[in-house]
Amino acid sequence: MIAHTGPVTDRLRVREIDDDEGQRLVRIIRRGSGSVVTWRRAAMVQLSAQGMTVAAIAKVAFTSEDRVRDVIGNFNADGFGSLYPKYRGGRPPKFSCRSGGRSRRSLSG
């Protein structure tokens, strides 16, 4: 069983952000167009870069501390790619082009 670590988990901070990355975060936040998910994640990263604690970010963003830790950890590992959602809409295809062609031939023949 993992013991409760308390304030140690609150010390999670975003990695050092240079000026270009800071400007990119500001553009994502100020632009307002695009995905709300990207906007929220960028705001969490920016607040962490400004020195705000995980608990304070969670309170401001109306989300859980675990979610804030996930966003910050993913940004530290993957950079700006982690801010953009990975989901895609629609139903996944049942067959690829190759397998679909073979299955049709086997049904008709």
C-alpha positions in Angstrom: 0.0 0.0 0.0 1.3 3.5 -0.9 1.5 5.9 2.0 -0.1 9.3 1.7 2.7 11.7 0.7 0.9 14.9 1.3 2.7 18.1 0.4 5.3 16.3 -1.7 2.8 15.8 -4.5 2.0 19.5 -4.4 5.5 20.4 -5.4 5.1 19.1 -9.0 5.9 21.9 -11.3 6.1 22.3 -15.0 9.6 22.1 -16.5 11.5 25.3 -17.3 9.8 27.2 -20.1 11.7 29.5 -22.4 10.4 32.7 -23.8 9.2 31.2 -27.1 7.3 28.5 -25.3 5.8 31.0 -23.0 4.6 33.1 -25.9 3.1 30.0 -27.6 1.2 29.2 -24.4 -0.1 32.8 -24.3 -1.2 32.6 -27.9 -3.1 29.4 -27.3 -4.9 30.9 -24.3 -5.6 34.3 -25.8 -6.7 33.0 -29.2 -9.8 31.4 -27.8 -10.5 29.5 -31.0 -9.9 25.8 -31.3 -10.4 23.1 -28.7 -11.5 24.0 -25.2 -9.5 21.0 -24.0 -6.3 22.5 -25.5 -7.1 25.9 -23.9 -7.7 24.4 -20.5 -4.5 22.4 -20.6 -2.4 25.3 -21.7 -3.9 27.5 -18.9 -2.9 24.8 -16.3 0.6 24.6 -17.7 0.9 28.4 -17.6 -0.3 28.7 -14.1 2.2 26.1 -13.0 5.0 27.9 -14.8 4.0 31.0 -12.8 4.5 29.1 -9.5 1.0 28.2 -8.6 0.6 25.0 -6.6 -1.3 22.0 -7.9 -4.1 22.5 -5.4 -4.5 26.1 -6.4 -4.6 25.3 -10.1 -7.2 22.6 -9.5 -9.4 25.1 -7.6 -9.1 27.7 -10.4 -9.6 25.2 -13.2 -12.6 23.5 -11.4 -10.9 20.1 -11.8 -9.2 17.5 -9.7 -5.6 17.7 -8.4 -4.9 14.4 -10.2 -6.0 15.8 -13.5 -3.7 18.8 -13.0 -0.8 16.5 -12.2 -1.5 14.4 -15.3 -1.5 17.5 -17.6 1.7 18.9 -16.1 3.4 15.5 -16.2 2.4 14.9 -19.8 3.6 18.4 -20.7 7.0 17.7 -19.1 7.3 14.5 -21.0 5.9 15.3 -24.4 5.8 19.1 -24.7 3.2 20.9 -26.7 1.9 17.8 -28.3 0.3 16.8 -25.0 -1.9 19.8 -25.0 -3.8 18.7 -28.1 -6.5 16.0 -27.7 -5.8 12.6 -29.2 -9.3 11.5 -29.8 -11.0 11.2 -33.2 -14.6 11.2 -33.9 -16.7 8.5 -35.6 -16.9 4.8 -35.6 -13.7 2.9 -36.1 -13.5 1.0 -39.4 -14.5 -2.7 -39.3 -12.0 -3.7 -42.1 -9.0 -2.2 -43.7 -9.1 -1.8 -47.5 -7.3 -5.1 -48.1 -9.2 -7.3 -45.7 -12.5 -5.7 -46.8 -11.9 -6.7 -50.4 -11.1 -10.3 -49.5 -14.1 -10.7 -47.3 -16.4 -9.5 -50.1 -15.0 -11.9 -52.5 -15.3 -14.8 -50.1 -19.0 -13.9 -49.5 -19.9 -13.6 -53.2 -17.9 -16.7 -54.3 
